[in-house]
Amino acid sequence: MEQKLTYCLYARKSSESDERQAMSIDSQIKEMSVIADRDGIEIVDIKRESHSAKNSGTRPLFLEMLYELTIGKYNAILTWAPDRLSRNAGDLGSLVDLMDKGKLVHIKTSSQSFSNNPNEKFLLMILCSQAKLENDNRGLNVKRGIRAKCEMGWRPAPAPIGYLNYSHLGTKKLMLDKETTPLIKEMFIMASNGCSGRDIKSWLDKDGRLKKHTQRNIPLSMVYRMLKNTFYYGEFEYPTGSNKWYLGSHAPIISKELFIEVQKKLSFYTQSKSKTTWGSKTFDFKDIFKCAYCGASIIGEEKYKLLKSGKKNRHVYYHCTKKIDSNCPEPYVNELDLVDKFIQFIGLIEKRRQTAIEISKEVKEKMAKYKAFRDQLFEQQNISAEDKPLLFSEYFKHIVLNGNNEEKQEVLQSIKQPLYLHNGEIFTNPLL
């Protein structure tokens, strides 16, 4: 008896430059719905994904679709083209593996069909691999272009305060900003004479010229970042943290000697500060995530809201430090929302059983103790514990919601794979 096919309509489009010409998600759904009506295809679910398929394991709805195929919610996929499903080897392997297991019986696109037979699976792999090859070649060409630009002395990034971007013969270059350059030079002179960052910020706020340029008073942290920026004397590191230094072709604002003198003053000031005045607060997810957009660290920040009763309500938000890209658009995430997303993420990863969650020996021992306690509760409720193995996701949820700070840090640090945060969602790979 022929197996009945039930489909998930999967539409995807990312905002990256290589997919700007791709059909919109709504257009994909409209076109494929017409095909479904024409061919009598039963659509059980529709998924709309706005993520890149360059890296494996970074699309929440795609992972959800793989899981639902595994549990038999549907057994076929309807999509506009093969590259909507995969542009990387990892996700392609997941699809083929599901076909081999009989969980994914058919893939229907606008012009082709792929069933569980060697020739059609081979063709699917070729088409998706071609999309991966295009990605890889594009990435290599971009890296070559960036490296060539750096070797020419032009940093591939927005102009820092004190400079303006302009194009010359197709190459983006920098020129001095006559309005803000004197302010930058005065900042370094003040710092070399012993003025603190707060003194300099106060002077800038009162002067007002920089606010006219940036549309706001710059924060104290930016003052210190500017005073530590080697770009102002003519050298730059790219990418940040790579230890690859280049001599800039832009006009320097200060001398290297003045920059070194300022760093000595800043170093002395930092060492003389109390270690408990800044960064001493503890946050549950400190050092756990990096920004998926620029790769910088994600840090916590407290906010207090004054209630009518006079009491203060504490809120914790996590955000990108912007140490790599000062214009990083990554938004703030409320800790309560992040807790829910983290619990869902760990559960989804464990259901896939494709991304290993490495757990430390200490956490395994505590999991065993918790299981014994949980099984005892089951017995009191006449529930059989034999049919309910303790999953890491269940223990993780218990600790994150109920554990003390030490227990939370222990279970969080036991997750050895890198995690990235983007728009409140958690991923195993950066976007860039």
LODREN-616629 format. One record per residue (C-alpha): x, y, z. Coordinates in steps of 0.25 Angstrom, whole numbers, padded with zeros to 4 digits, always signed. Example, Ala and Ser with C-alpha at 12.3 -4.5 7.8 and 13.67 -1.06 7.14 Angstrom:
# residues 2
+0049-0018+0031 +0055-0004+0029 
# end
This chain:
# residues 432
+0000+0000+0000 +0006+0014-0004 +0009+0023+0007 +0001+0035+0009 +0009+0048+0008 +0007+0060+0017 +0015+0072+0015 +0021+0083+0022 +0022+0096+0014 +0036+0102+0017 +0039+0116+0012 +0052+0124+0015 +0059+0137+0012 +0070+0143+0019 +0074+0158+0019 +0088+0155+0015 +0093+0162+0002 +0094+0148-0006 +0079+0146-0004 +0074+0160-0007 +0069+0155-0021 +0062+0142-0015 +0047+0142-0015 +0040+0147-0003 +0035+0138+0008 +0020+0142+0004 +0023+0140-0011 +0029+0126-0008 +0017+0122+0000 +0007+0127-0010 +0014+0120-0022 +0016+0107-0015 +0001+0107-0010 -0003+0108-0024 +0005+0096-0027 -0001+0089-0015 -0015+0092-0020 -0012+0087-0034 -0005+0074-0030 -0014+0071-0018 -0003+0072-0008 -0008+0072+0007 +0000+0083+0015 +0000+0080+0030 +0009+0092+0034 +0015+0104+0028 +0028+0110+0034 +0034+0124+0031 +0049+0125+0033 +0057+0138+0033 +0070+0133+0035 +0083+0129+0027 +0085+0115+0023 +0100+0117+0022 +0103+0110+0036 +0098+0097+0042 +0088+0098+0054 +0085+0112+0053 +0071+0112+0048 +0061+0109+0060 +0049+0106+0050 +0057+0097+0042 +0062+0089+0054 +0047+0089+0058 +0043+0083+0045 +0054+0072+0046 +0049+0068+0060 +0034+0068+0055 +0038+0059+0043 +0045+0050+0053 +0032+0049+0061 +0024+0047+0049 +0016+0060+0049 +0018+0059+0034 +0027+0052+0024 +0029+0061+0013 +0034+0075+0010 +0029+0086+0000 +0039+0097-0003 +0042+0107-0014 +0056+0101-0017 +0066+0092-0011 +0075+0104-0006 +0063+0108+0003 +0066+0096+0011 +0081+0095+0012 +0093+0103+0008 +0103+0095+0017 +0107+0081+0019 +0102+0079+0033 +0087+0082+0030 +0088+0074+0016 +0093+0062+0024 +0081+0063+0034 +0071+0063+0022 +0078+0051+0015 +0079+0044+0028 +0064+0045+0030 +0061+0040+0016 +0070+0028+0019 +0062+0025+0031 +0049+0026+0024 +0044+0038+0032 +0045+0048+0020 +0039+0041+0008 +0038+0053-0002 +0043+0067-0005 +0035+0075-0015 +0041+0088-0021 +0035+0097-0031 +0042+0089-0043 +0047+0076-0037 +0044+0065-0028 +0053+0056-0019 +0049+0043-0013 +0057+0033-0005 +0064+0026-0016 +0079+0027-0020 +0078+0036-0032 +0069+0046-0027 +0076+0047-0013 +0089+0049-0021 +0083+0060-0029 +0078+0067-0017 +0092+0066-0011 +0098+0072-0023 +0088+0084-0024 +0090+0087-0009 +0105+0085-0010 +0106+0095-0021 +0099+0105-0013 +0109+0102-0002 +0121+0104-0012 +0115+0117-0016 +0115+0122-0002 +0129+0117+0001 +0135+0123-0012 +0127+0136-0008 +0133+0136+0006 +0147+0134+0001 +0146+0145-0009 +0141+0154+0002 +0152+0151+0011 +0163+0153+0000 +0156+0166-0003 +0157+0170+0012 +0171+0166+0013 +0175+0173+0001 +0168+0186+0006 +0175+0185+0019 +0189+0183+0012 +0186+0196+0005 +0184+0203+0018 +0169+0204+0018 +0161+0198+0030 +0148+0191+0025 +0139+0197+0036 +0131+0210+0038 +0139+0222+0040 +0142+0225+0055 +0139+0239+0061 +0148+0249+0055 +0148+0243+0041 +0138+0243+0029 +0136+0232+0019 +0137+0235+0004 +0139+0227-0008 +0150+0229-0019 +0151+0220-0031 +0142+0210-0025 +0150+0209-0012 +0145+0214+0001 +0155+0223+0008 +0155+0232+0020 +0157+0247+0021 +0159+0256+0034 +0146+0262+0039 +0149+0277+0041 +0138+0278+0052 +0142+0267+0061 +0157+0265+0059 +0161+0276+0068 +0152+0270+0079 +0159+0256+0078 +0173+0263+0079 +0169+0271+0091 +0163+0258+0098 +0177+0252+0097 +0184+0264+0102 +0175+0265+0114 +0177+0250+0117 +0192+0252+0116 +0191+0263+0126 +0184+0254+0136 +0170+0257+0133 +0161+0245+0136 +0150+0239+0126 +0139+0246+0134 +0146+0259+0133 +0147+0258+0118 +0133+0253+0116 +0128+0265+0125 +0136+0275+0116 +0131+0268+0103 +0116+0269+0108 +0118+0284+0112 +0125+0287+0099 +0113+0281+0091 +0121+0280+0077 +0122+0265+0078 +0107+0264+0082 +0104+0272+0069 +0111+0261+0061 +0107+0248+0068 +0093+0253+0072 +0095+0250+0087 +0105+0251+0098 +0115+0239+0097 +0115+0230+0109 +0128+0229+0118 +0131+0215+0112 +0132+0221+0098 +0142+0232+0103 +0151+0221+0108 +0150+0213+0095 +0154+0225+0087 +0166+0228+0096 +0170+0213+0094 +0168+0213+0079 +0181+0212+0072 +0175+0216+0059 +0176+0231+0063 +0192+0230+0062 +0191+0222+0049 +0191+0207+0052 +0179+0197+0053 +0177+0182+0056 +0167+0175+0047 +0160+0167+0051 +0160+0171+0066 +0167+0161+0074 +0174+0154+0062 +0188+0161+0065 +0189+0165+0051 +0193+0179+0050 +0193+0189+0038 +0199+0202+0035 +0188+0211+0032 +0187+0220+0019 +0179+0230+0026 +0184+0243+0032 +0187+0241+0047 +0181+0251+0057 +0191+0249+0068 +0205+0244+0070 +0209+0230+0074 +0217+0236+0086 +0204+0244+0091 +0196+0231+0090 +0207+0223+0098 +0207+0234+0109 +0192+0233+0110 +0192+0218+0111 +0202+0220+0123 +0192+0229+0130 +0180+0220+0127 +0188+0208+0133 +0192+0215+0145 +0177+0220+0147 +0172+0206+0145 +0181+0200+0155 +0178+0210+0166 +0163+0208+0165 +0156+0199+0175 +0153+0185+0168 +0139+0185+0174 +0134+0198+0167 +0132+0193+0153 +0128+0179+0148 +0127+0173+0162 +0112+0169+0160 +0109+0155+0157 +0099+0151+0146 +0094+0137+0143 +0098+0137+0128 +0112+0144+0129 +0122+0139+0120 +0112+0129+0114 +0108+0136+0101 +0115+0144+0090 +0108+0153+0080 +0104+0145+0067 +0105+0158+0059 +0119+0163+0062 +0125+0153+0072 +0127+0161+0084 +0124+0157+0098 +0109+0158+0104 +0109+0164+0117 +0098+0167+0128 +0093+0180+0132 +0083+0184+0144 +0072+0194+0142 +0063+0198+0153 +0048+0203+0152 +0042+0212+0163 +0029+0207+0167 +0017+0216+0173 +0020+0209+0186 +0034+0215+0186 +0040+0201+0184 +0050+0198+0173 +0047+0187+0163 +0060+0181+0158 +0061+0176+0144 +0074+0170+0137 +0077+0171+0122 +0087+0165+0114 +0094+0172+0102 +0106+0172+0093 +0118+0180+0099 +0121+0186+0085 +0136+0184+0087 +0137+0179+0073 +0127+0187+0065 +0122+0200+0073 +0110+0201+0063 +0106+0186+0066 +0090+0186+0065 +0088+0174+0074 +0077+0178+0083 +0076+0176+0098 +0069+0164+0104 +0062+0163+0117 +0067+0152+0126 +0054+0145+0128 +0052+0144+0113 +0066+0139+0112 +0063+0128+0122 +0051+0123+0115 +0059+0123+0101 +0071+0116+0108 +0062+0105+0113 +0055+0103+0100 +0068+0103+0093 +0074+0092+0101 +0062+0083+0100 +0062+0085+0084 +0077+0082+0083 +0075+0069+0092 +0063+0065+0083 +0071+0066+0071 +0082+0057+0077 +0091+0062+0066 +0099+0073+0074 +0106+0067+0086 +0104+0074+0100 +0116+0071+0107 +0114+0070+0122 +0124+0070+0133 +0126+0059+0143 +0122+0068+0155 +0109+0071+0148 +0106+0056+0144 +0108+0053+0159 +0098+0063+0163 +0088+0059+0152 +0089+0045+0158 +0085+0051+0172 +0074+0059+0166 +0069+0047+0159 +0068+0039+0172 +0060+0050+0178 +0051+0051+0167 +0049+0036+0166 +0045+0036+0180 +0034+0047+0178 +0029+0038+0166 +0028+0026+0175 +0020+0035+0185 +0010+0038+0173 +0010+0024+0168 +0017+0028+0155 +0027+0018+0149 +0041+0025+0148 +0046+0014+0139 +0039+0020+0127 +0044+0034+0131 +0059+0035+0129 +0065+0048+0134 +0069+0057+0122 +0079+0068+0123 +0069+0078+0118 +0060+0074+0130 +0071+0076+0140 +0076+0089+0133 +0062+0095+0135 +0061+0091+0149 +0075+0097+0153 +0073+0110+0144 +0059+0112+0151 +0062+0107+0165 +0077+0106+0167 +0086+0116+0175 +0096+0124+0167 +0107+0114+0169 +0098+0102+0164 +0094+0111+0152 +0109+0114+0148 +0113+0100+0149 +0102+0095+0140 +0104+0106+0130 +0119+0105+0130 +0117+0090+0127 +0112+0093+0113 +0125+0093+0105 +0120+0097+0092 +0120+0112+0088 +0107+0119+0089 +0102+0132+0081 +0091+0141+0084 +0083+0149+0073 +0070+0156+0074 +0067+0148+0087 +0069+0135+0080 +0081+0125+0083 +0090+0119+0073 +0102+0110+0072 +0108+0118+0061 +0111+0133+0058 +0103+0140+0047 +0116+0146+0041 
# end
